[in-house]
Amino acid sequence: MPDDINKRITIDPEQCGGRPCIRGMRIRVSDVLDLLAAGRTAEQVIEELPDLELEDVRAALRYASCRIDHPVLAA
């Protein structure tokens, strides 16, 4: 994963069931993605979750993109 993602997305087995979070806070990447999927803009997400920064929202999107961008091998 790119360094900018590693600095902003943290995974701690003792926090949020080991789900990826933003900068060690209890704001999960999935929370950010759910808000964006519901039609909120990045600015609206930040208004709803004021501890976030714009780069956190971008990192959540990049993290999701990296997680699903893998080759699928057909047997």
mmCIF file of the N, C-alpha and C atoms, coordinates in Angstrom:
data_MODEL
# 
_entry.id   MODEL 
# 
loop_
_atom_site.group_PDB 
_atom_site.id 
_atom_site.type_symbol 
_atom_site.label_atom_id 
_atom_site.label_alt_id 
_atom_site.label_comp_id 
_atom_site.label_asym_id 
_atom_site.label_entity_id 
_atom_site.label_seq_id 
_atom_site.pdbx_PDB_ins_code 
_atom_site.Cartn_x 
_atom_site.Cartn_y 
_atom_site.Cartn_z 
_atom_site.occupancy 
_atom_site.B_iso_or_equiv 
_atom_site.pdbx_formal_charge 
_atom_site.auth_seq_id 
_atom_site.auth_comp_id 
_atom_site.auth_asym_id 
_atom_site.auth_atom_id 
_atom_site.pdbx_PDB_model_num 
ATOM 1   N N  . MET A 1 1  ? 0.845   -1.183  0.000   1.00 0.00 ? 1  MET A N  1 
ATOM 2   C CA . MET A 1 1  ? 0.000   0.000   0.000   1.00 0.00 ? 1  MET A CA 1 
ATOM 3   C C  . MET A 1 1  ? 0.889   1.245   0.000   1.00 0.00 ? 1  MET A C  1 
ATOM 4   N N  . PRO A 1 2  ? 0.441   2.263   -0.667  1.00 0.00 ? 2  PRO A N  1 
ATOM 5   C CA . PRO A 1 2  ? 1.206   3.517   -0.677  1.00 0.00 ? 2  PRO A CA 1 
ATOM 6   C C  . PRO A 1 2  ? 1.356   4.104   0.725   1.00 0.00 ? 2  PRO A C  1 
ATOM 7   N N  . ASP A 1 3  ? 2.446   4.832   0.940   1.00 0.00 ? 3  ASP A N  1 
ATOM 8   C CA . ASP A 1 3  ? 2.734   5.404   2.252   1.00 0.00 ? 3  ASP A CA 1 
ATOM 9   C C  . ASP A 1 3  ? 1.641   6.330   2.759   1.00 0.00 ? 3  ASP A C  1 
ATOM 10  N N  . ASP A 1 4  ? 1.023   7.115   1.869   1.00 0.00 ? 4  ASP A N  1 
ATOM 11  C CA . ASP A 1 4  ? -0.011  8.037   2.329   1.00 0.00 ? 4  ASP A CA 1 
ATOM 12  C C  . ASP A 1 4  ? -1.191  7.287   2.927   1.00 0.00 ? 4  ASP A C  1 
ATOM 13  N N  . ILE A 1 5  ? -1.465  6.092   2.419   1.00 0.00 ? 5  ILE A N  1 
ATOM 14  C CA . ILE A 1 5  ? -2.540  5.276   2.991   1.00 0.00 ? 5  ILE A CA 1 
ATOM 15  C C  . ILE A 1 5  ? -2.089  4.713   4.338   1.00 0.00 ? 5  ILE A C  1 
ATOM 16  N N  . ASN A 1 6  ? -0.866  4.213   4.396   1.00 0.00 ? 6  ASN A N  1 
ATOM 17  C CA . ASN A 1 6  ? -0.368  3.626   5.640   1.00 0.00 ? 6  ASN A CA 1 
ATOM 18  C C  . ASN A 1 6  ? -0.306  4.627   6.789   1.00 0.00 ? 6  ASN A C  1 
ATOM 19  N N  . LYS A 1 7  ? -0.137  5.893   6.478   1.00 0.00 ? 7  LYS A N  1 
ATOM 20  C CA . LYS A 1 7  ? -0.097  6.916   7.527   1.00 0.00 ? 7  LYS A CA 1 
ATOM 21  C C  . LYS A 1 7  ? -1.486  7.252   8.049   1.00 0.00 ? 7  LYS A C  1 
ATOM 22  N N  . ARG A 1 8  ? -2.498  7.092   7.219   1.00 0.00 ? 8  ARG A N  1 
ATOM 23  C CA . ARG A 1 8  ? -3.861  7.520   7.586   1.00 0.00 ? 8  ARG A CA 1 
ATOM 24  C C  . ARG A 1 8  ? -4.790  6.363   7.931   1.00 0.00 ? 8  ARG A C  1 
ATOM 25  N N  . ILE A 1 9  ? -4.539  5.192   7.413   1.00 0.00 ? 9  ILE A N  1 
ATOM 26  C CA . ILE A 1 9  ? -5.392  4.040   7.678   1.00 0.00 ? 9  ILE A CA 1 
ATOM 27  C C  . ILE A 1 9  ? -4.649  3.107   8.618   1.00 0.00 ? 9  ILE A C  1 
ATOM 28  N N  . THR A 1 10 ? -5.261  2.820   9.759   1.00 0.00 ? 10 THR A N  1 
ATOM 29  C CA . THR A 1 10 ? -4.634  1.966   10.749  1.00 0.00 ? 10 THR A CA 1 
ATOM 30  C C  . THR A 1 10 ? -5.509  0.746   11.014  1.00 0.00 ? 10 THR A C  1 
ATOM 31  N N  . ILE A 1 11 ? -4.854  -0.341  11.346  1.00 0.00 ? 11 ILE A N  1 
ATOM 32  C CA . ILE A 1 11 ? -5.567  -1.571  11.698  1.00 0.00 ? 11 ILE A CA 1 
ATOM 33  C C  . ILE A 1 11 ? -4.997  -2.057  13.026  1.00 0.00 ? 11 ILE A C  1 
ATOM 34  N N  . ASP A 1 12 ? -5.873  -2.135  14.016  1.00 0.00 ? 12 ASP A N  1 
ATOM 35  C CA . ASP A 1 12 ? -5.494  -2.556  15.359  1.00 0.00 ? 12 ASP A CA 1 
ATOM 36  C C  . ASP A 1 12 ? -6.492  -3.625  15.801  1.00 0.00 ? 12 ASP A C  1 
ATOM 37  N N  . PRO A 1 13 ? -6.020  -4.836  16.066  1.00 0.00 ? 13 PRO A N  1 
ATOM 38  C CA . PRO A 1 13 ? -6.936  -5.907  16.461  1.00 0.00 ? 13 PRO A CA 1 
ATOM 39  C C  . PRO A 1 13 ? -7.750  -5.579  17.719  1.00 0.00 ? 13 PRO A C  1 
ATOM 40  N N  . GLU A 1 14 ? -7.273  -4.639  18.513  1.00 0.00 ? 14 GLU A N  1 
ATOM 41  C CA . GLU A 1 14 ? -7.958  -4.261  19.754  1.00 0.00 ? 14 GLU A CA 1 
ATOM 42  C C  . GLU A 1 14 ? -8.982  -3.141  19.540  1.00 0.00 ? 14 GLU A C  1 
ATOM 43  N N  . GLN A 1 15 ? -9.100  -2.657  18.310  1.00 0.00 ? 15 GLN A N  1 
ATOM 44  C CA . GLN A 1 15 ? -9.985  -1.519  18.043  1.00 0.00 ? 15 GLN A CA 1 
ATOM 45  C C  . GLN A 1 15 ? -10.925 -1.851  16.890  1.00 0.00 ? 15 GLN A C  1 
ATOM 46  N N  . CYS A 1 16 ? -12.197 -1.636  17.111  1.00 0.00 ? 16 CYS A N  1 
ATOM 47  C CA . CYS A 1 16 ? -13.226 -1.844  16.068  1.00 0.00 ? 16 CYS A CA 1 
ATOM 48  C C  . CYS A 1 16 ? -13.127 -3.224  15.427  1.00 0.00 ? 16 CYS A C  1 
ATOM 49  N N  . GLY A 1 17 ? -12.806 -4.222  16.222  1.00 0.00 ? 17 GLY A N  1 
ATOM 50  C CA . GLY A 1 17 ? -12.738 -5.589  15.713  1.00 0.00 ? 17 GLY A CA 1 
ATOM 51  C C  . GLY A 1 17 ? -11.672 -5.805  14.665  1.00 0.00 ? 17 GLY A C  1 
ATOM 52  N N  . GLY A 1 18 ? -10.639 -4.969  14.669  1.00 0.00 ? 18 GLY A N  1 
ATOM 53  C CA . GLY A 1 18 ? -9.562  -5.117  13.697  1.00 0.00 ? 18 GLY A CA 1 
ATOM 54  C C  . GLY A 1 18 ? -9.875  -4.532  12.330  1.00 0.00 ? 18 GLY A C  1 
ATOM 55  N N  . ARG A 1 19 ? -11.002 -3.846  12.233  1.00 0.00 ? 19 ARG A N  1 
ATOM 56  C CA . ARG A 1 19 ? -11.356 -3.219  10.950  1.00 0.00 ? 19 ARG A CA 1 
ATOM 57  C C  . ARG A 1 19 ? -10.492 -1.982  10.720  1.00 0.00 ? 19 ARG A C  1 
ATOM 58  N N  . PRO A 1 20 ? -10.217 -1.652  9.454   1.00 0.00 ? 20 PRO A N  1 
ATOM 59  C CA . PRO A 1 20 ? -9.405  -0.476  9.160   1.00 0.00 ? 20 PRO A CA 1 
ATOM 60  C C  . PRO A 1 20 ? -10.094 0.802   9.637   1.00 0.00 ? 20 PRO A C  1 
ATOM 61  N N  . CYS A 1 21 ? -9.312  1.650   10.304  1.00 0.00 ? 21 CYS A N  1 
ATOM 62  C CA . CYS A 1 21 ? -9.817  2.910   10.862  1.00 0.00 ? 21 CYS A CA 1 
ATOM 63  C C  . CYS A 1 21 ? -8.972  4.075   10.353  1.00 0.00 ? 21 CYS A C  1 
ATOM 64  N N  . ILE A 1 22 ? -9.485  5.263   10.593  1.00 0.00 ? 22 ILE A N  1 
ATOM 65  C CA . ILE A 1 22 ? -8.778  6.471   10.194  1.00 0.00 ? 22 ILE A CA 1 
ATOM 66  C C  . ILE A 1 22 ? -7.901  6.945   11.340  1.00 0.00 ? 22 ILE A C  1 
ATOM 67  N N  . ARG A 1 23 ? -6.605  7.002   11.102  1.00 0.00 ? 23 ARG A N  1 
ATOM 68  C CA . ARG A 1 23 ? -5.607  7.536   12.037  1.00 0.00 ? 23 ARG A CA 1 
ATOM 69  C C  . ARG A 1 23 ? -5.798  7.081   13.487  1.00 0.00 ? 23 ARG A C  1 
ATOM 70  N N  . GLY A 1 24 ? -6.119  5.830   13.693  1.00 0.00 ? 24 GLY A N  1 
ATOM 71  C CA . GLY A 1 24 ? -6.221  5.294   15.043  1.00 0.00 ? 24 GLY A CA 1 
ATOM 72  C C  . GLY A 1 24 ? -7.477  5.709   15.789  1.00 0.00 ? 24 GLY A C  1 
ATOM 73  N N  . MET A 1 25 ? -8.343  6.466   15.137  1.00 0.00 ? 25 MET A N  1 
ATOM 74  C CA . MET A 1 25 ? -9.611  6.849   15.768  1.00 0.00 ? 25 MET A CA 1 
ATOM 75  C C  . MET A 1 25 ? -10.616 5.717   15.563  1.00 0.00 ? 25 MET A C  1 
ATOM 76  N N  . ARG A 1 26 ? -11.717 5.809   16.213  1.00 0.00 ? 26 ARG A N  1 
ATOM 77  C CA . ARG A 1 26 ? -12.763 4.801   16.045  1.00 0.00 ? 26 ARG A CA 1 
ATOM 78  C C  . ARG A 1 26 ? -13.712 5.162   14.905  1.00 0.00 ? 26 ARG A C  1 
ATOM 79  N N  . ILE A 1 27 ? -13.162 5.753   13.881  1.00 0.00 ? 27 ILE A N  1 
ATOM 80  C CA . ILE A 1 27 ? -13.909 6.030   12.653  1.00 0.00 ? 27 ILE A CA 1 
ATOM 81  C C  . ILE A 1 27 ? -13.398 5.035   11.623  1.00 0.00 ? 27 ILE A C  1 
ATOM 82  N N  . ARG A 1 28 ? -14.259 4.093   11.266  1.00 0.00 ? 28 ARG A N  1 
ATOM 83  C CA . ARG A 1 28 ? -13.847 3.044   10.340  1.00 0.00 ? 28 ARG A CA 1 
ATOM 84  C C  . ARG A 1 28 ? -13.850 3.545   8.903   1.00 0.00 ? 28 ARG A C  1 
ATOM 85  N N  . VAL A 1 29 ? -13.001 2.957   8.097   1.00 0.00 ? 29 VAL A N  1 
ATOM 86  C CA . VAL A 1 29 ? -12.988 3.257   6.663   1.00 0.00 ? 29 VAL A CA 1 
ATOM 87  C C  . VAL A 1 29 ? -14.377 2.997   6.098   1.00 0.00 ? 29 VAL A C  1 
ATOM 88  N N  . SER A 1 30 ? -15.023 1.935   6.546   1.00 0.00 ? 30 SER A N  1 
ATOM 89  C CA . SER A 1 30 ? -16.357 1.613   6.027   1.00 0.00 ? 30 SER A CA 1 
ATOM 90  C C  . SER A 1 30 ? -17.376 2.691   6.383   1.00 0.00 ? 30 SER A C  1 
ATOM 91  N N  . ASP A 1 31 ? -17.203 3.369   7.519   1.00 0.00 ? 31 ASP A N  1 
ATOM 92  C CA . ASP A 1 31 ? -18.109 4.473   7.873   1.00 0.00 ? 31 ASP A CA 1 
ATOM 93  C C  . ASP A 1 31 ? -18.002 5.596   6.840   1.00 0.00 ? 31 ASP A C  1 
ATOM 94  N N  . VAL A 1 32 ? -16.778 5.927   6.477   1.00 0.00 ? 32 VAL A N  1 
ATOM 95  C CA . VAL A 1 32 ? -16.540 6.980   5.492   1.00 0.00 ? 32 VAL A CA 1 
ATOM 96  C C  . VAL A 1 32 ? -17.102 6.567   4.132   1.00 0.00 ? 32 VAL A C  1 
ATOM 97  N N  . LEU A 1 33 ? -16.830 5.335   3.726   1.00 0.00 ? 33 LEU A N  1 
ATOM 98  C CA . LEU A 1 33 ? -17.309 4.856   2.437   1.00 0.00 ? 33 LEU A CA 1 
ATOM 99  C C  . LEU A 1 33 ? -18.832 4.800   2.397   1.00 0.00 ? 33 LEU A C  1 
ATOM 100 N N  . ASP A 1 34 ? -19.462 4.399   3.492   1.00 0.00 ? 34 ASP A N  1 
ATOM 101 C CA . ASP A 1 34 ? -20.929 4.355   3.545   1.00 0.00 ? 34 ASP A CA 1 
ATOM 102 C C  . ASP A 1 34 ? -21.533 5.741   3.357   1.00 0.00 ? 34 ASP A C  1 
ATOM 103 N N  . LEU A 1 35 ? -20.941 6.732   3.988   1.00 0.00 ? 35 LEU A N  1 
ATOM 104 C CA . LEU A 1 35 ? -21.448 8.097   3.837   1.00 0.00 ? 35 LEU A CA 1 
ATOM 105 C C  . LEU A 1 35 ? -21.295 8.584   2.398   1.00 0.00 ? 35 LEU A C  1 
ATOM 106 N N  . LEU A 1 36 ? -20.151 8.291   1.791   1.00 0.00 ? 36 LEU A N  1 
ATOM 107 C CA . LEU A 1 36 ? -19.947 8.677   0.395   1.00 0.00 ? 36 LEU A CA 1 
ATOM 108 C C  . LEU A 1 36 ? -20.924 7.937   -0.520  1.00 0.00 ? 36 LEU A C  1 
ATOM 109 N N  . ALA A 1 37 ? -21.138 6.655   -0.253  1.00 0.00 ? 37 ALA A N  1 
ATOM 110 C CA . ALA A 1 37 ? -22.067 5.863   -1.069  1.00 0.00 ? 37 ALA A CA 1 
ATOM 111 C C  . ALA A 1 37 ? -23.501 6.355   -0.922  1.00 0.00 ? 37 ALA A C  1 
ATOM 112 N N  . ALA A 1 38 ? -23.816 6.960   0.226   1.00 0.00 ? 38 ALA A N  1 
ATOM 113 C CA . ALA A 1 38 ? -25.153 7.503   0.455   1.00 0.00 ? 38 ALA A CA 1 
ATOM 114 C C  . ALA A 1 38 ? -25.353 8.842   -0.254  1.00 0.00 ? 38 ALA A C  1 
ATOM 115 N N  . GLY A 1 39 ? -24.293 9.325   -0.920  1.00 0.00 ? 39 GLY A N  1 
ATOM 116 C CA . GLY A 1 39 ? -24.421 10.546  -1.700  1.00 0.00 ? 39 GLY A CA 1 
ATOM 117 C C  . GLY A 1 39 ? -23.837 11.788  -1.068  1.00 0.00 ? 39 GLY A C  1 
ATOM 118 N N  . ARG A 1 40 ? -23.226 11.639  0.102   1.00 0.00 ? 40 ARG A N  1 
ATOM 119 C CA . ARG A 1 40 ? -22.622 12.810  0.726   1.00 0.00 ? 40 ARG A CA 1 
ATOM 120 C C  . ARG A 1 40 ? -21.303 13.143  0.028   1.00 0.00 ? 40 ARG A C  1 
ATOM 121 N N  . THR A 1 41 ? -20.986 14.414  -0.009  1.00 0.00 ? 41 THR A N  1 
ATOM 122 C CA . THR A 1 41 ? -19.703 14.843  -0.553  1.00 0.00 ? 41 THR A CA 1 
ATOM 123 C C  . THR A 1 41 ? -18.635 14.662  0.522   1.00 0.00 ? 41 THR A C  1 
ATOM 124 N N  . ALA A 1 42 ? -17.381 14.774  0.118   1.00 0.00 ? 42 ALA A N  1 
ATOM 125 C CA . ALA A 1 42 ? -16.292 14.690  1.092   1.00 0.00 ? 42 ALA A CA 1 
ATOM 126 C C  . ALA A 1 42 ? -16.448 15.771  2.160   1.00 0.00 ? 42 ALA A C  1 
ATOM 127 N N  . GLU A 1 43 ? -16.855 16.947  1.741   1.00 0.00 ? 43 GLU A N  1 
ATOM 128 C CA . GLU A 1 43 ? -17.038 18.047  2.695   1.00 0.00 ? 43 GLU A CA 1 
ATOM 129 C C  . GLU A 1 43 ? -18.155 17.742  3.684   1.00 0.00 ? 43 GLU A C  1 
ATOM 130 N N  . GLN A 1 44 ? -19.233 17.116  3.221   1.00 0.00 ? 44 GLN A N  1 
ATOM 131 C CA . GLN A 1 44 ? -20.324 16.742  4.116   1.00 0.00 ? 44 GLN A CA 1 
ATOM 132 C C  . GLN A 1 44 ? -19.905 15.643  5.084   1.00 0.00 ? 44 GLN A C  1 
ATOM 133 N N  . VAL A 1 45 ? -19.060 14.719  4.621   1.00 0.00 ? 45 VAL A N  1 
ATOM 134 C CA . VAL A 1 45 ? -18.544 13.679  5.506   1.00 0.00 ? 45 VAL A CA 1 
ATOM 135 C C  . VAL A 1 45 ? -17.738 14.325  6.630   1.00 0.00 ? 45 VAL A C  1 
ATOM 136 N N  . ILE A 1 46 ? -16.919 15.300  6.282   1.00 0.00 ? 46 ILE A N  1 
ATOM 137 C CA . ILE A 1 46 ? -16.106 15.992  7.281   1.00 0.00 ? 46 ILE A CA 1 
ATOM 138 C C  . ILE A 1 46 ? -16.985 16.775  8.253   1.00 0.00 ? 46 ILE A C  1 
ATOM 139 N N  . GLU A 1 47 ? -18.058 17.351  7.762   1.00 0.00 ? 47 GLU A N  1 
ATOM 140 C CA . GLU A 1 47 ? -18.994 18.045  8.655   1.00 0.00 ? 47 GLU A CA 1 
ATOM 141 C C  . GLU A 1 47 ? -19.627 17.067  9.643   1.00 0.00 ? 47 GLU A C  1 
ATOM 142 N N  . GLU A 1 48 ? -19.953 15.869  9.159   1.00 0.00 ? 48 GLU A N  1 
ATOM 143 C CA . GLU A 1 48 ? -20.588 14.860  10.007  1.00 0.00 ? 48 GLU A CA 1 
ATOM 144 C C  . GLU A 1 48 ? -19.582 14.219  10.966  1.00 0.00 ? 48 GLU A C  1 
ATOM 145 N N  . LEU A 1 49 ? -18.349 14.100  10.524  1.00 0.00 ? 49 LEU A N  1 
ATOM 146 C CA . LEU A 1 49 ? -17.275 13.504  11.333  1.00 0.00 ? 49 LEU A CA 1 
ATOM 147 C C  . LEU A 1 49 ? -16.138 14.525  11.415  1.00 0.00 ? 49 LEU A C  1 
ATOM 148 N N  . PRO A 1 50 ? -16.281 15.528  12.282  1.00 0.00 ? 50 PRO A N  1 
ATOM 149 C CA . PRO A 1 50 ? -15.360 16.679  12.263  1.00 0.00 ? 50 PRO A CA 1 
ATOM 150 C C  . PRO A 1 50 ? -13.908 16.369  12.625  1.00 0.00 ? 50 PRO A C  1 
ATOM 151 N N  . ASP A 1 51 ? -13.625 15.179  13.143  1.00 0.00 ? 51 ASP A N  1 
ATOM 152 C CA . ASP A 1 51 ? -12.228 14.826  13.423  1.00 0.00 ? 51 ASP A CA 1 
ATOM 153 C C  . ASP A 1 51 ? -11.475 14.453  12.150  1.00 0.00 ? 51 ASP A C  1 
ATOM 154 N N  . LEU A 1 52 ? -12.210 14.251  11.068  1.00 0.00 ? 52 LEU A N  1 
ATOM 155 C CA . LEU A 1 52 ? -11.584 13.875  9.803   1.00 0.00 ? 52 LEU A CA 1 
ATOM 156 C C  . LEU A 1 52 ? -11.036 15.078  9.068   1.00 0.00 ? 52 LEU A C  1 
ATOM 157 N N  . GLU A 1 53 ? -10.068 14.795  8.208   1.00 0.00 ? 53 GLU A N  1 
ATOM 158 C CA . GLU A 1 53 ? -9.512  15.777  7.284   1.00 0.00 ? 53 GLU A CA 1 
ATOM 159 C C  . GLU A 1 53 ? -9.797  15.281  5.868   1.00 0.00 ? 53 GLU A C  1 
ATOM 160 N N  . LEU A 1 54 ? -9.746  16.171  4.919   1.00 0.00 ? 54 LEU A N  1 
ATOM 161 C CA . LEU A 1 54 ? -10.014 15.797  3.535   1.00 0.00 ? 54 LEU A CA 1 
ATOM 162 C C  . LEU A 1 54 ? -9.101  14.659  3.084   1.00 0.00 ? 54 LEU A C  1 
ATOM 163 N N  . GLU A 1 55 ? -7.857  14.685  3.492   1.00 0.00 ? 55 GLU A N  1 
ATOM 164 C CA . GLU A 1 55 ? -6.922  13.622  3.106   1.00 0.00 ? 55 GLU A CA 1 
ATOM 165 C C  . GLU A 1 55 ? -7.318  12.272  3.698   1.00 0.00 ? 55 GLU A C  1 
ATOM 166 N N  . ASP A 1 56 ? -8.015  12.264  4.835   1.00 0.00 ? 56 ASP A N  1 
ATOM 167 C CA . ASP A 1 56 ? -8.515  11.014  5.405   1.00 0.00 ? 56 ASP A CA 1 
ATOM 168 C C  . ASP A 1 56 ? -9.563  10.394  4.495   1.00 0.00 ? 56 ASP A C  1 
ATOM 169 N N  . VAL A 1 57 ? -10.455 11.221  3.982   1.00 0.00 ? 57 VAL A N  1 
ATOM 170 C CA . VAL A 1 57 ? -11.503 10.741  3.068   1.00 0.00 ? 57 VAL A CA 1 
ATOM 171 C C  . VAL A 1 57 ? -10.846 10.192  1.802   1.00 0.00 ? 57 VAL A C  1 
ATOM 172 N N  . ARG A 1 58 ? -9.886  10.904  1.285   1.00 0.00 ? 58 ARG A N  1 
ATOM 173 C CA . ARG A 1 58 ? -9.178  10.435  0.086   1.00 0.00 ? 58 ARG A CA 1 
ATOM 174 C C  . ARG A 1 58 ? -8.434  9.133   0.359   1.00 0.00 ? 58 ARG A C  1 
ATOM 175 N N  . ALA A 1 59 ? -7.823  9.026   1.523   1.00 0.00 ? 59 ALA A N  1 
ATOM 176 C CA . ALA A 1 59 ? -7.100  7.802   1.875   1.00 0.00 ? 59 ALA A CA 1 
ATOM 177 C C  . ALA A 1 59 ? -8.062  6.620   1.997   1.00 0.00 ? 59 ALA A C  1 
ATOM 178 N N  . ALA A 1 60 ? -9.254  6.851   2.522   1.00 0.00 ? 60 ALA A N  1 
ATOM 179 C CA . ALA A 1 60 ? -10.249 5.781   2.628   1.00 0.00 ? 60 ALA A CA 1 
ATOM 180 C C  . ALA A 1 60 ? -10.629 5.274   1.236   1.00 0.00 ? 60 ALA A C  1 
ATOM 181 N N  . LEU A 1 61 ? -10.803 6.183   0.304   1.00 0.00 ? 61 LEU A N  1 
ATOM 182 C CA . LEU A 1 61 ? -11.120 5.783   -1.070  1.00 0.00 ? 61 LEU A CA 1 
ATOM 183 C C  . LEU A 1 61 ? -9.957  5.033   -1.716  1.00 0.00 ? 61 LEU A C  1 
ATOM 184 N N  . ARG A 1 62 ? -8.741  5.523   -1.506  1.00 0.00 ? 62 ARG A N  1 
ATOM 185 C CA . ARG A 1 62 ? -7.563  4.841   -2.078  1.00 0.00 ? 62 ARG A CA 1 
ATOM 186 C C  . ARG A 1 62 ? -7.399  3.455   -1.452  1.00 0.00 ? 62 ARG A C  1 
ATOM 187 N N  . TYR A 1 63 ? -7.634  3.356   -0.145  1.00 0.00 ? 63 TYR A N  1 
ATOM 188 C CA . TYR A 1 63 ? -7.532  2.066   0.545   1.00 0.00 ? 63 TYR A CA 1 
ATOM 189 C C  . TYR A 1 63 ? -8.520  1.068   -0.075  1.00 0.00 ? 63 TYR A C  1 
ATOM 190 N N  . ALA A 1 64 ? -9.761  1.506   -0.250  1.00 0.00 ? 64 ALA A N  1 
ATOM 191 C CA . ALA A 1 64 ? -10.769 0.623   -0.832  1.00 0.00 ? 64 ALA A CA 1 
ATOM 192 C C  . ALA A 1 64 ? -10.374 0.216   -2.247  1.00 0.00 ? 64 ALA A C  1 
ATOM 193 N N  . SER A 1 65 ? -9.878  1.148   -3.018  1.00 0.00 ? 65 SER A N  1 
ATOM 194 C CA . SER A 1 65 ? -9.464  0.856   -4.377  1.00 0.00 ? 65 SER A CA 1 
ATOM 195 C C  . SER A 1 65 ? -8.343  -0.177  -4.407  1.00 0.00 ? 65 SER A C  1 
ATOM 196 N N  . CYS A 1 66 ? -7.371  -0.023  -3.531  1.00 0.00 ? 66 CYS A N  1 
ATOM 197 C CA . CYS A 1 66 ? -6.256  -0.983  -3.473  1.00 0.00 ? 66 CYS A CA 1 
ATOM 198 C C  . CYS A 1 66 ? -6.723  -2.366  -3.043  1.00 0.00 ? 66 CYS A C  1 
ATOM 199 N N  . ARG A 1 67 ? -7.693  -2.412  -2.144  1.00 0.00 ? 67 ARG A N  1 
ATOM 200 C CA . ARG A 1 67 ? -8.186  -3.693  -1.631  1.00 0.00 ? 67 ARG A CA 1 
ATOM 201 C C  . ARG A 1 67 ? -8.949  -4.491  -2.685  1.00 0.00 ? 67 ARG A C  1 
ATOM 202 N N  . ILE A 1 68 ? -9.621  -3.798  -3.588  1.00 0.00 ? 68 ILE A N  1 
ATOM 203 C CA . ILE A 1 68 ? -10.398 -4.552  -4.591  1.00 0.00 ? 68 ILE A CA 1 
ATOM 204 C C  . ILE A 1 68 ? -9.658  -4.712  -5.910  1.00 0.00 ? 68 ILE A C  1 
ATOM 205 N N  . ASP A 1 69 ? -8.529  -4.044  -6.066  1.00 0.00 ? 69 ASP A N  1 
ATOM 206 C CA . ASP A 1 69 ? -7.786  -4.109  -7.318  1.00 0.00 ? 69 ASP A CA 1 
ATOM 207 C C  . ASP A 1 69 ? -6.731  -5.213  -7.230  1.00 0.00 ? 69 ASP A C  1 
ATOM 208 N N  . HIS A 1 70 ? -7.192  -6.430  -7.425  1.00 0.00 ? 70 HIS A N  1 
ATOM 209 C CA . HIS A 1 70 ? -6.262  -7.544  -7.418  1.00 0.00 ? 70 HIS A CA 1 
ATOM 210 C C  . HIS A 1 70 ? -6.652  -8.504  -8.549  1.00 0.00 ? 70 HIS A C  1 
ATOM 211 N N  . PRO A 1 71 ? -5.684  -9.223  -9.059  1.00 0.00 ? 71 PRO A N  1 
ATOM 212 C CA . PRO A 1 71 ? -6.014  -10.140 -10.160 1.00 0.00 ? 71 PRO A CA 1 
ATOM 213 C C  . PRO A 1 71 ? -6.876  -11.303 -9.671  1.00 0.00 ? 71 PRO A C  1 
ATOM 214 N N  . VAL A 1 72 ? -7.739  -11.766 -10.533 1.00 0.00 ? 72 VAL A N  1 
ATOM 215 C CA . VAL A 1 72 ? -8.561  -12.930 -10.247 1.00 0.00 ? 72 VAL A CA 1 
ATOM 216 C C  . VAL A 1 72 ? -8.100  -14.028 -11.188 1.00 0.00 ? 72 VAL A C  1 
ATOM 217 N N  . LEU A 1 73 ? -7.698  -15.124 -10.618 1.00 0.00 ? 73 LEU A N  1 
ATOM 218 C CA . LEU A 1 73 ? -7.209  -16.247 -11.412 1.00 0.00 ? 73 LEU A CA 1 
ATOM 219 C C  . LEU A 1 73 ? -8.337  -17.231 -11.648 1.00 0.00 ? 73 LEU A C  1 
ATOM 220 N N  . ALA A 1 74 ? -8.555  -17.596 -12.885 1.00 0.00 ? 74 ALA A N  1 
ATOM 221 C CA . ALA A 1 74 ? -9.568  -18.600 -13.213 1.00 0.00 ? 74 ALA A CA 1 
ATOM 222 C C  . ALA A 1 74 ? -8.896  -19.958 -13.242 1.00 0.00 ? 74 ALA A C  1 
ATOM 223 N N  . ALA A 1 75 ? -9.520  -20.895 -12.578 1.00 0.00 ? 75 ALA A N  1 
ATOM 224 C CA . ALA A 1 75 ? -8.942  -22.250 -12.520 1.00 0.00 ? 75 ALA A CA 1 
ATOM 225 C C  . ALA A 1 75 ? -9.389  -23.066 -13.698 1.00 0.00 ? 75 ALA A C  1 
# 
